[in-house]
Amino acid sequence: MIVNHLFPVNQTIDSVFAPENLGPDCMWMAHLMGPVENAIEQYLFDGEYQEAVTMFLQLTDSLCYHFVKDEHWCYFDDMYHPTYNMDANWEFLRDFLKKFPDELFDELEEGLIDLSQTEACQGYGCPSIENWLDDMKAMYQ
């Protein structure tokens, strides 16, 4: 299983998951994800789909990496707020997928497949990348 970053690290995004931001249910991290989420949404609204996909994959990558490295599972019982944020981000991004050029759709799918092999996904089901991939497959069946 993969425990390293898979994408170039965006320091702003990666700092969201810094150990000093850990706390009950990782709520503070979820809050700190807000500006990144807003940027992704704005990129989508502006038709800057490549930028949105890159940032989404970097955010997902940092979450997966730090979830294992910093043992996030020690900070929640049944609610890991960053996962809820990521699911909401996915739902928003999903609404734009049909506007993506085929190459970008493929890039996103390949990135998610790679991320689904991380220890966070394989060992803990965090985040729900398998569900996101199912959504992508359902769009083109």
C-alpha positions as CSV (number, residue, x, y, z in Angstrom):
1,M,0.0,0.0,0.0
2,I,1.1,3.5,-0.8
3,V,2.0,5.9,2.1
4,N,3.7,8.6,0.1
5,H,2.4,11.7,-1.6
6,L,1.4,10.8,-5.2
7,F,1.1,14.3,-6.6
8,P,3.2,17.4,-6.3
9,V,2.6,18.8,-2.8
10,N,0.8,22.1,-2.6
11,Q,2.2,23.6,0.7
12,T,-1.0,25.6,1.4
13,I,-3.1,22.5,1.1
14,D,-0.7,20.3,2.9
15,S,-0.6,22.7,5.9
16,V,-4.3,22.1,6.5
17,F,-3.4,18.7,7.7
18,A,-0.5,19.7,9.9
19,P,-0.4,17.8,13.2
20,E,-1.0,21.0,15.1
21,N,-4.5,21.1,13.5
22,L,-5.5,17.8,14.9
23,G,-8.4,17.8,17.4
24,P,-11.7,16.1,18.2
25,D,-13.2,14.7,15.0
26,C,-10.6,16.7,13.1
27,M,-13.2,19.5,12.9
28,W,-10.5,22.3,12.7
29,M,-9.0,20.6,9.7
30,A,-12.4,20.4,8.0
31,H,-12.8,24.2,8.7
32,L,-9.3,24.9,7.3
33,M,-10.3,23.0,4.1
34,G,-12.8,25.8,3.3
35,P,-10.6,28.2,1.3
36,V,-9.3,25.3,-0.8
37,E,-12.8,24.1,-1.4
38,N,-13.9,27.6,-2.4
39,A,-11.0,27.9,-4.8
40,I,-11.9,24.5,-6.4
41,E,-15.5,25.7,-6.8
42,Q,-14.4,29.0,-8.3
43,Y,-12.2,27.3,-10.8
44,L,-15.1,25.1,-11.8
45,F,-17.5,28.1,-12.2
46,D,-14.8,29.9,-14.3
47,G,-14.3,26.9,-16.6
48,E,-10.8,26.3,-15.3
49,Y,-11.3,22.6,-15.0
50,Q,-7.6,21.6,-15.1
51,E,-6.9,23.8,-12.1
52,A,-9.9,22.4,-10.2
53,V,-8.9,18.8,-10.9
54,T,-5.3,19.5,-9.9
55,M,-6.3,21.1,-6.7
56,F,-8.9,18.4,-5.9
57,L,-6.3,15.6,-6.4
58,Q,-3.8,17.5,-4.3
59,L,-6.3,17.9,-1.5
60,T,-7.3,14.3,-1.6
61,D,-3.6,13.2,-1.7
62,S,-2.7,15.3,1.3
63,L,-5.7,14.0,3.3
64,C,-4.7,10.4,2.4
65,Y,-1.0,11.0,3.3
66,H,-1.6,12.7,6.6
67,F,-4.5,10.4,7.6
68,V,-1.9,7.6,7.9
69,K,1.3,9.5,8.7
70,D,-0.3,11.4,11.6
71,E,-2.8,8.7,12.7
72,H,-5.9,10.7,12.3
73,W,-8.0,7.7,13.3
74,C,-6.9,8.5,16.9
75,Y,-8.9,11.7,16.9
76,F,-12.4,10.6,16.1
77,D,-14.9,7.9,16.9
78,D,-17.5,7.9,14.1
79,M,-17.2,11.3,12.5
80,Y,-14.1,12.3,10.6
81,H,-15.1,15.7,9.3
82,P,-12.6,16.0,6.5
83,T,-14.1,12.9,4.8
84,Y,-17.6,14.6,4.9
85,N,-16.0,17.7,3.3
86,M,-14.3,15.6,0.6
87,D,-17.6,13.8,-0.2
88,A,-19.3,17.2,-0.6
89,N,-16.4,18.4,-2.8
90,W,-16.8,15.3,-4.9
91,E,-20.5,15.9,-5.3
92,F,-19.8,19.5,-6.5
93,L,-17.1,18.4,-8.8
94,R,-19.2,15.6,-10.2
95,D,-21.8,18.0,-11.5
96,F,-19.1,19.4,-13.8
97,L,-17.6,16.2,-15.1
98,K,-19.6,16.1,-18.3
99,K,-18.0,19.5,-19.2
100,F,-14.5,18.1,-18.9
101,P,-12.5,17.3,-22.0
102,D,-11.9,13.5,-22.3
103,E,-8.2,13.8,-21.4
104,L,-9.1,15.7,-18.2
105,F,-11.8,13.2,-17.2
106,D,-9.2,10.4,-17.8
107,E,-6.6,12.3,-15.7
108,L,-9.0,12.6,-12.8
109,E,-10.0,8.9,-13.0
110,E,-6.4,7.8,-13.2
111,G,-5.5,10.0,-10.2
112,L,-8.4,8.6,-8.2
113,I,-7.4,5.1,-9.1
114,D,-3.9,5.8,-7.9
115,L,-5.2,7.4,-4.7
116,S,-7.5,4.4,-4.1
117,Q,-4.4,2.3,-3.6
118,T,-3.2,4.4,-0.6
119,E,-3.2,2.9,2.9
120,A,-5.8,5.5,3.9
121,C,-8.2,4.1,1.3
122,Q,-7.2,0.4,1.4
123,G,-6.9,0.1,5.2
124,Y,-9.5,2.7,6.4
125,G,-11.8,3.5,3.5
126,C,-10.9,7.2,3.8
127,P,-11.9,9.1,1.8
128,S,-14.7,7.4,-0.2
129,I,-12.7,7.2,-3.5
130,E,-14.3,3.9,-4.5
131,N,-17.7,5.5,-4.5
132,W,-16.4,8.4,-6.6
133,L,-15.0,6.0,-9.1
134,D,-18.3,4.2,-9.2
135,D,-20.0,7.6,-10.0
136,M,-17.6,8.2,-12.9
137,K,-18.3,4.7,-14.3
138,A,-22.0,5.2,-14.0
139,M,-21.8,8.4,-16.0
140,Y,-20.5,6.7,-19.1
141,Q,-22.4,3.4,-19.1
